[in-house]
C-alpha cells in the first residue's frame, strides 16, 4: 500500500520545524477537499503517514504548511503581511503502491521542496 509523508527543516536555524500545522487537500477540478490536518513533531515530521491505506488514491493534492505562525512562535520578527505565510505545495500521486515523501526546507523568505524517499 502507498503512503504520503513529509518533514520540515527550518533552514534559518538548521533545526527541524517542530509544531508546524500542515493541512492536506485533495483537488478535483476547482474543488478542494480537506483530507487531514496534522502537526509536525519535535523531529519536524508527522507521527505517521499523512495519507495511507484505502485513503491513498492517485490524484492531485496540496499540502499547506503554516510557517508564519511557526516563525513568529520562534521569536522571528515578520512584516505585518509576512513574505511567506502559508507555503502551498501542489503535487500528483500516480502510483498507489509507492511511498511519496514531500519535504519542505523553509526560512522566512524562501522555501524548497523535492520528491524525497
MDTraj code that builds the backbone (N, CA, C; nanometers):
import mdtraj as md
import numpy as np

residues = "UNK UNK UNK UNK UNK UNK UNK UNK UNK UNK UNK UNK UNK UNK UNK UNK UNK UNK UNK UNK UNK UNK UNK UNK UNK UNK UNK UNK UNK UNK UNK UNK UNK UNK UNK UNK UNK UNK UNK UNK UNK UNK UNK UNK UNK UNK UNK UNK UNK UNK UNK UNK UNK UNK UNK UNK UNK UNK UNK UNK UNK UNK UNK UNK UNK UNK UNK UNK UNK UNK UNK UNK UNK UNK UNK UNK UNK UNK UNK UNK UNK UNK UNK UNK UNK UNK UNK UNK UNK UNK UNK UNK UNK UNK UNK UNK UNK UNK UNK UNK UNK UNK UNK UNK UNK UNK UNK UNK UNK UNK UNK UNK UNK UNK UNK UNK UNK".split()
xyz = np.array([
    [0.0826, -0.1197, 0.0000],
    [0.0000, 0.0000, 0.0000],
    [0.0867, 0.1256, 0.0000],
    [0.0420, 0.2266, -0.0704],
    [0.1150, 0.3513, -0.0777],
    [0.0977, 0.4368, 0.0455],
    [0.1858, 0.5356, 0.0579],
    [0.1740, 0.6304, 0.1692],
    [0.2376, 0.7627, 0.1321],
    [0.1939, 0.8673, 0.2019],
    [0.2458, 1.0025, 0.1851],
    [0.3007, 1.0490, 0.3186],
    [0.4261, 1.0966, 0.3177],
    [0.4887, 1.1502, 0.4378],
    [0.5517, 1.2858, 0.4063],
    [0.5876, 1.3583, 0.5118],
    [0.6531, 1.4877, 0.4960],
    [0.7417, 1.5157, 0.6154],
    [0.8280, 1.6109, 0.6017],
    [0.9003, 1.6670, 0.7149],
    [0.9396, 1.8098, 0.6799],
    [0.9711, 1.8881, 0.7838],
    [1.0061, 2.0287, 0.7650],
    [1.1412, 2.0552, 0.8293],
    [1.2277, 2.1231, 0.7549],
    [1.3565, 2.1682, 0.8074],
    [1.3583, 2.3205, 0.8045],
    [1.3835, 2.3806, 0.9191],
    [1.3971, 2.5251, 0.9317],
    [1.5401, 2.5591, 0.8889],
    [1.5572, 2.6088, 0.7676],
    [1.6913, 2.6355, 0.7160],
    [1.7541, 2.7607, 0.7762],
    [1.6743, 2.8419, 0.8432],
    [1.7292, 2.9585, 0.9109],
    [1.8084, 2.9152, 1.0342],
    [1.7553, 2.8179, 1.1069],
    [1.8209, 2.7729, 1.2303],
    [1.8996, 2.6434, 1.2119],
    [1.8648, 2.5668, 1.1087],
    [1.9284, 2.4369, 1.0894],
    [1.8645, 2.3265, 1.1709],
    [1.7499, 2.3553, 1.2327],
    [1.6808, 2.2573, 1.3158],
    [1.5508, 2.2116, 1.2505],
    [1.4972, 2.0977, 1.2953],
    [1.3670, 2.0531, 1.2446],
    [1.2589, 2.1573, 1.2745],
    [1.1630, 2.1667, 1.1849],
    [1.0496, 2.2574, 1.2041],
    [0.9434, 2.1890, 1.2883],
    [0.9493, 2.2085, 1.4184],
    [0.8581, 2.1423, 1.5119],
    [0.7313, 2.2240, 1.5330],
    [0.6219, 2.1539, 1.5529],
    [0.4914, 2.2132, 1.5842],
    [0.4395, 2.3041, 1.4740],
    [0.4556, 2.2612, 1.3500],
    [0.4009, 2.3337, 1.2354],
    [0.2727, 2.2645, 1.1910],
    [0.1673, 2.3422, 1.1793],
    [0.0399, 2.2895, 1.1310],
    [0.0514, 2.2633, 0.9807],
    [0.0084, 2.1427, 0.9394],
    [0.0127, 2.1025, 0.7987],
    [-0.1253, 2.0487, 0.7613],
    [-0.1802, 2.1002, 0.6514],
    [-0.3100, 2.0538, 0.6029],
    [-0.2914, 1.9850, 0.4679],
    [-0.3630, 1.8752, 0.4484],
    [-0.3621, 1.8039, 0.3210],
    [-0.4990, 1.8183, 0.2557],
    [-0.4985, 1.8541, 0.1268],
    [-0.6207, 1.8684, 0.0486],
    [-0.6117, 1.7800, -0.0749],
    [-0.7241, 1.7246, -0.1162],
    [-0.7362, 1.6525, -0.2434],
    [-0.8055, 1.7478, -0.3401],
    [-0.7478, 1.7653, -0.4583],
    [-0.8023, 1.8569, -0.5582],
    [-0.8744, 1.7779, -0.6665],
    [-0.9908, 1.8284, -0.7036],
    [-1.0692, 1.7672, -0.8105],
    [-1.1284, 1.8806, -0.8929],
    [-1.0583, 1.9160, -1.0001],
    [-1.1014, 2.0321, -1.0791],
    [-1.0881, 2.1573, -0.9943],
    [-1.1960, 2.2308, -0.9795],
    [-1.1963, 2.3531, -0.8988],
    [-1.2254, 2.3251, -0.7519],
    [-1.2599, 2.2011, -0.7191],
    [-1.2940, 2.1677, -0.5807],
    [-1.1705, 2.1255, -0.5022],
    [-1.1695, 2.1656, -0.3764],
    [-1.0577, 2.1385, -0.2874],
    [-1.1158, 2.0800, -0.1579],
    [-1.0889, 1.9527, -0.1327],
    [-1.1456, 1.8837, -0.0165],
    [-1.0360, 1.8601, 0.0876],
    [-1.0591, 1.9111, 0.2093],
    [-0.9615, 1.8881, 0.3162],
    [-0.9666, 1.7408, 0.3557],
    [-0.8493, 1.6775, 0.3585],
    [-0.8384, 1.5358, 0.3928],
    [-0.7932, 1.5189, 0.5375],
    [-0.6961, 1.6017, 0.5788],
    [-0.6384, 1.5804, 0.7114],
    [-0.5607, 1.7046, 0.7553],
    [-0.5549, 1.7259, 0.8866],
    [-0.4710, 1.8279, 0.9465],
    [-0.3815, 1.7591, 1.0490],
    [-0.2523, 1.7866, 1.0415],
    [-0.1551, 1.7281, 1.1344],
    [-0.0608, 1.8376, 1.1831],
    [0.0188, 1.8053, 1.2829],
    [0.1204, 1.8962, 1.3343],
    [0.2528, 1.8210, 1.3391],
    [0.3591, 1.8856, 1.2963],
    [0.4896, 1.8201, 1.2999],
    [0.5361, 1.8024, 1.4444],
    [0.6119, 1.6963, 1.4663],
    [0.6634, 1.6666, 1.5998],
    [0.8004, 1.7337, 1.6208],
    [0.8692, 1.6997, 1.7282],
    [0.9980, 1.7616, 1.7611],
    [1.1045, 1.7365, 1.6550],
    [1.0871, 1.6302, 1.5755],
    [1.1818, 1.5973, 1.4686],
    [1.1409, 1.6617, 1.3362],
    [1.0356, 1.7437, 1.3363],
    [0.9888, 1.8099, 1.2144],
    [0.9095, 1.7181, 1.1238],
    [0.8729, 1.6010, 1.1747],
    [0.7978, 1.5014, 1.0969],
    [0.6598, 1.4836, 1.1577],
    [0.5718, 1.4217, 1.0835],
    [0.4428, 1.3859, 1.1405],
    [0.4589, 1.2515, 1.2106],
    [0.3733, 1.2225, 1.3069],
    [0.3866, 1.0997, 1.3845],
    [0.3596, 0.9738, 1.3024],
    [0.2948, 0.9893, 1.1902],
    [0.2684, 0.8779, 1.0990],
    [0.2439, 0.9332, 0.9607],
    [0.2198, 0.8458, 0.8632],
    [0.1896, 0.8934, 0.7281],
    [0.0684, 0.9868, 0.7290],
    [0.0711, 1.0854, 0.6426],
    [-0.0420, 1.1773, 0.6300],
    [-0.1551, 1.1087, 0.5537],
    [-0.1178, 1.0207, 0.4651],
    [-0.2148, 0.9504, 0.3822],
    [-0.1627, 0.8090, 0.3610],
    [-0.2501, 0.7096, 0.3778],
    [-0.2099, 0.5709, 0.3569],
    [-0.3330, 0.4824, 0.3454],
    [-0.3100, 0.3575, 0.3126],
    [-0.4172, 0.2597, 0.3071],
    [-0.5205, 0.2916, 0.2014],
    [-0.6459, 0.2656, 0.2338],
    [-0.7561, 0.2852, 0.1390],
    [-0.7738, 0.4318, 0.1002],
    [-0.7310, 0.5235, 0.1871],
    [-0.7442, 0.6670, 0.1578],
    [-0.6415, 0.7145, 0.0554],
    [-0.5354, 0.6350, 0.0332],
    [-0.4289, 0.6733, -0.0592],
    [-0.4732, 0.6422, -0.2016],
    [-0.5113, 0.7452, -0.2745],
    [-0.5611, 0.7302, -0.4111],
    [-0.4825, 0.8229, -0.5043],
    [-0.4648, 0.7772, -0.6270],
    [-0.3985, 0.8613, -0.7269],
    [-0.4779, 0.9901, -0.7447],
    [-0.4071, 1.0986, -0.7733],
    [-0.4745, 1.2255, -0.7961],
    [-0.3850, 1.3427, -0.7638],
    [-0.4450, 1.4605, -0.7683],
    [-0.3740, 1.5852, -0.7415],
    [-0.4025, 1.6269, -0.5977],
    [-0.2962, 1.6657, -0.5270],
    [-0.3062, 1.7003, -0.3859],
    [-0.2349, 1.8320, -0.3583],
    [-0.2592, 1.8821, -0.2378],
    [-0.1969, 2.0063, -0.1947],
    [-0.1653, 1.9972, -0.0456],
    [-0.0429, 2.0273, -0.0090],
    [-0.0051, 2.0420, 0.1311],
    [0.0074, 2.1906, 0.1613],
    [-0.0453, 2.2339, 0.2750],
    [-0.0339, 2.3726, 0.3198],
    [0.0388, 2.3712, 0.4537],
    [0.1552, 2.4349, 0.4559],
    [0.2375, 2.4437, 0.5758],
    [0.2222, 2.5846, 0.6334],
    [0.1790, 2.5962, 0.7565],
    [0.1545, 2.7264, 0.8197],
    [0.2842, 2.7750, 0.8860],
    [0.3721, 2.8329, 0.8048],
    [0.5076, 2.8647, 0.8501],
    [0.5206, 2.9997, 0.9200],
    [0.4388, 3.0975, 0.8877],
    [0.4493, 3.2282, 0.9555],
    [0.4204, 3.2119, 1.1046],
    [0.3209, 3.1331, 1.1385],
    [0.2894, 3.1073, 1.2794],
    [0.4102, 3.0449, 1.3493],
    [0.4748, 2.9504, 1.2814],
    [0.5931, 2.8837, 1.3370],
    [0.7051, 2.9846, 1.3642],
    [0.7387, 3.0658, 1.2649],
    [0.8492, 3.1604, 1.2828],
    [0.8162, 3.2654, 1.3888],
    [0.6921, 3.3099, 1.3959],
    [0.6504, 3.4047, 1.4993],
    [0.6691, 3.3429, 1.6379],
    [0.6288, 3.2163, 1.6533],
    [0.6453, 3.1474, 1.7821],
    [0.7924, 3.1314, 1.8191],
    [0.8805, 3.1278, 1.7195],
    [1.0242, 3.1168, 1.7431],
    [1.0887, 3.2525, 1.7730],
    [1.0079, 3.3593, 1.7722],
    [1.0596, 3.4915, 1.8034],
    [1.1128, 3.5690, 1.6844],
    [1.0882, 3.5185, 1.5652],
    [1.1322, 3.5883, 1.4444],
    [1.0351, 3.7033, 1.4169],
    [1.0870, 3.8232, 1.3968],
    [1.0034, 3.9386, 1.3649],
    [0.9708, 3.9351, 1.2162],
    [0.8427, 3.9254, 1.1868],
    [0.7954, 3.9228, 1.0483],
    [0.7213, 4.0517, 1.0177],
    [0.7107, 4.0853, 0.8899],
    [0.6313, 4.2010, 0.8488],
    [0.4852, 4.1781, 0.8845],
    [0.4057, 4.2872, 0.8856],
    [0.2625, 4.2743, 0.9136],
    [0.1975, 4.1734, 0.8205],
    [0.2387, 4.1764, 0.6957],
    [0.1970, 4.0758, 0.5985],
    [0.3235, 3.9969, 0.5640],
    [0.3417, 3.8786, 0.6247],
    [0.4657, 3.8039, 0.6046],
    [0.4897, 3.7697, 0.4578],
    [0.6171, 3.7706, 0.4193],
    [0.6524, 3.7296, 0.2835],
    [0.6036, 3.5876, 0.2581],
    [0.6317, 3.4956, 0.3488],
    [0.5772, 3.3597, 0.3428],
    [0.4874, 3.3399, 0.4634],
    [0.3604, 3.3246, 0.4380],
    [0.2639, 3.2990, 0.5445],
    [0.2352, 3.1495, 0.5468],
    [0.1656, 3.1035, 0.4456],
    [0.1399, 2.9607, 0.4264],
    [0.2127, 2.9181, 0.3003],
    [0.2892, 2.8100, 0.3094],
    [0.3558, 2.7549, 0.1916],
    [0.2663, 2.6445, 0.1363],
    [0.2282, 2.6595, 0.0099],
    [0.1392, 2.5645, -0.0570],
    [0.2196, 2.4863, -0.1605],
    [0.2134, 2.3542, -0.1500],
    [0.2816, 2.2674, -0.2461],
    [0.1766, 2.1775, -0.3104],
    [0.1622, 2.1900, -0.4430],
    [0.0704, 2.1031, -0.5184],
    [0.1518, 1.9972, -0.5895],
    [0.1010, 1.8751, -0.5878],
    [0.1743, 1.7628, -0.6449],
    [0.0767, 1.6528, -0.6831],
    [0.1239, 1.5594, -0.7622],
    [0.0414, 1.4473, -0.8062],
    [0.0906, 1.3155, -0.7508],
    [-0.0041, 1.2298, -0.7154],
    [0.0243, 1.0919, -0.6754],
    [-0.0266, 1.0020, -0.7866],
    [0.0598, 0.9196, -0.8402],
    [0.0204, 0.8337, -0.9514],
    [0.0214, 0.6852, -0.9170],
    [0.1237, 0.6412, -0.8463],
    [0.1411, 0.5001, -0.8134],
    [0.0852, 0.4734, -0.6741],
    [-0.0273, 0.4054, -0.6670],
    [-0.0937, 0.3818, -0.5393],
    [-0.0203, 0.2817, -0.4512],
    [0.0894, 0.2286, -0.4976],
    [0.1714, 0.1366, -0.4174],
    [0.3005, 0.2030, -0.3692],
    [0.3265, 0.3253, -0.4112],
    [0.4546, 0.3912, -0.3835],
    [0.4513, 0.4726, -0.2541],
    [0.5702, 0.5017, -0.2046],
    [0.5875, 0.5932, -0.0920],
    [0.6268, 0.7287, -0.1504],
    [0.5441, 0.8284, -0.1294],
    [0.5737, 0.9650, -0.1712],
    [0.6120, 1.0434, -0.0458],
    [0.7280, 1.1091, -0.0517],
    [0.7745, 1.1910, 0.0599],
    [0.7948, 1.3324, 0.0067],
    [0.7271, 1.4301, 0.0694],
    [0.7320, 1.5694, 0.0242],
    [0.7895, 1.6544, 0.1374],
    [0.9217, 1.6735, 0.1392],
    [0.9823, 1.7553, 0.2438],
    [0.9745, 1.9042, 0.2107],
    [0.9811, 1.9852, 0.3152],
    [0.9838, 2.1305, 0.2992],
    [1.1058, 2.1850, 0.3726],
    [1.1893, 2.2578, 0.3005],
    [1.3012, 2.3318, 0.3585],
    [1.2587, 2.4778, 0.3537],
    [1.2564, 2.5452, 0.4696],
    [1.1940, 2.6772, 0.4736],
    [1.2662, 2.7743, 0.5666],
    [1.2644, 2.9005, 0.5270],
    [1.3073, 3.0129, 0.6105],
    [1.1974, 3.1186, 0.5954],
    [1.2053, 3.2311, 0.6647],
    [1.1009, 3.3323, 0.6490],
    [1.0904, 3.3905, 0.5077],
    [1.1959, 3.3727, 0.4241],
    [1.1957, 3.4357, 0.2924],
    [1.2206, 3.3401, 0.1762],
    [1.2257, 3.2101, 0.2036],
    [1.2462, 3.1158, 0.0933],
    [1.2014, 2.9766, 0.1334],
    [1.1738, 2.8944, 0.0305],
    [1.1442, 2.7538, 0.0570],
    [1.1830, 2.6704, -0.0643],
    [1.1991, 2.5423, -0.0382],
    [1.2322, 2.4460, -0.1425],
    [1.1686, 2.3138, -0.1065],
    [1.1386, 2.2354, -0.2086],
    [1.0847, 2.1018, -0.1880],
    [1.1357, 2.0108, -0.2986],
    [1.1131, 1.8836, -0.2833],
    [1.1537, 1.7838, -0.3818],
    [1.0796, 1.6548, -0.3491],
    [1.0855, 1.5596, -0.4387],
    [1.0277, 1.4287, -0.4069],
    [1.1359, 1.3475, -0.3367],
    [1.1175, 1.3287, -0.2087],
    [1.2138, 1.2556, -0.1287],
    [1.1886, 1.1070, -0.1318],
    [1.2603, 1.0378, -0.0464],
    [1.2446, 0.8915, -0.0398],
    [1.2093, 0.8495, 0.1008],
])
top = md.Topology()
chain = top.add_chain()
for i, resn in enumerate(residues, 1):
    res = top.add_residue(resn, chain, resSeq=i)
    for name in ("N", "CA", "C"):
        top.add_atom(name, md.element.get_by_symbol(name[0]), res)
traj = md.Trajectory(xyz[None], top)
